[in-house]
């Protein structure tokens, strides 16, 4: 029989790509999403349930109706600045509601969990590239909520045998290679779609915050990972747990950093548009370099990114932006 996977937050950017991939791999997919930031039309396969992961009665119904083999969790709030301004909202959703989901799983004997974590658990880096052994010192409520869930997962494994894989993303970016799915955040805060919206004429300029960092061109360096490579890592993590493998934590990135200026230059080349830049002061809390050491994911999961080149990633995102904004 095919596996049955509950994807919480499966109507969002990362979740919807994961739902599509699971469907392609023959998995029975149930998507649970409250559509607070997701889009029902982004769920391209499986069954869709509009609801909240903190709704105990609804979770009981889902776990009673379906023989769920594993849960994938993407339903977090992700805006760092907002988390500083509204920490209560982030602790409630990202931590409390996740614990409620885990407890519902326990009540129904579901013992495999894939968690969408973040490089924000590390805070200001002591060194780069950042491996899993790097100290975790999150500097905002968003990062702290993710770090706290990671701690809870360790304890749930020890006490209840609930096996999990936490995947720490660096900068998820790009779009489905065939243009089926892409980023639709509102408001948009990610660099690549913002740059491409300037190329489309939807924004006048792209703001570059800080030009005096200790990097080759003075702008911040980040590690961008293609959304489909990210989804593939989740598939491998699921396969690991379904085969009885242990819990684990993995950093996900390409191991190559690109500066803000490099991203803009690549976007100009891909789009053929000039892309106006507005130079602005540094933002508080922006590290100069965030680059992943993903050696553990490669060794233990057998993960190998298919789309490591920035030009490919931006090209896929550009195809999606043009298609979505002309629809």
VENVENVEN-V39667 format. One record per backbone hydrogen bond with DSSP energy under -0.5 kcal/mol. NH is the residue of the N-H (numbers start at 0). CO is the residue of the C=O. If there is no record, write none. Layout:
# VENVENVEN-V39667
nh:co
NH:CO
NH:CO
This chain:
# VENVENVEN-V39667
nh:co
4:27
5:69
6:4
6:29
7:5
7:71
8:6
8:31
9:6
9:31
11:8
15:11
16:12
17:13
18:14
19:15
20:16
21:17
22:18
23:19
24:20
25:22
26:21
27:2
28:26
29:4
30:46
31:6
32:48
38:10
41:38
42:39
43:41
46:28
48:30
50:32
50:48
54:51
55:53
58:54
59:55
60:56
61:57
62:58
63:59
64:60
65:61
67:65
68:3
69:3
70:111
71:5
72:113
73:7
73:71
75:73
79:77
82:78
83:79
84:80
85:81
88:85
89:85
90:86
91:87
92:88
93:89
94:89
94:90
95:90
96:91
97:92
98:94
99:95
100:96
101:97
102:98
103:99
104:100
105:101
106:102
107:103
107:104
108:105
109:104
110:108
112:162
113:70
114:112
114:164
115:72
116:114
116:166
118:168
120:117
121:118
128:290
129:290
130:128
133:130
136:121
136:134
137:120
143:139
144:140
145:141
146:142
147:143
148:144
149:145
150:146
151:147
152:148
153:149
154:150
155:151
156:152
157:153
158:154
159:155
160:155
160:156
161:155
162:110
162:160
164:112
165:247
166:114
166:164
167:165
167:249
168:116
168:166
169:251
170:222
171:169
172:224
175:180
178:175
193:189
194:190
195:191
196:192
197:193
198:194
199:195
200:197
201:196
202:196
205:275
207:277
208:206
209:207
209:279
212:217
214:212
217:214
220:287
221:257
222:289
223:221
223:255
224:170
226:172
229:225
230:226
231:227
232:228
233:229
234:230
235:231
236:232
237:233
238:234
239:235
240:236
241:237
242:238
243:240
244:239
247:163
249:165
251:167
257:221
259:219
262:258
263:259
264:260
265:261
266:262
267:263
268:264
269:265
270:266
271:267
277:205
278:276
279:207
285:282
286:284
289:220
292:129
293:291
297:293
298:294
299:295
300:295
300:296
301:296
302:296
312:308
313:309
314:310
315:311
316:312
317:313
318:314
319:315
320:316
321:317
322:318
323:319
324:320
325:321
325:322
326:322
326:323
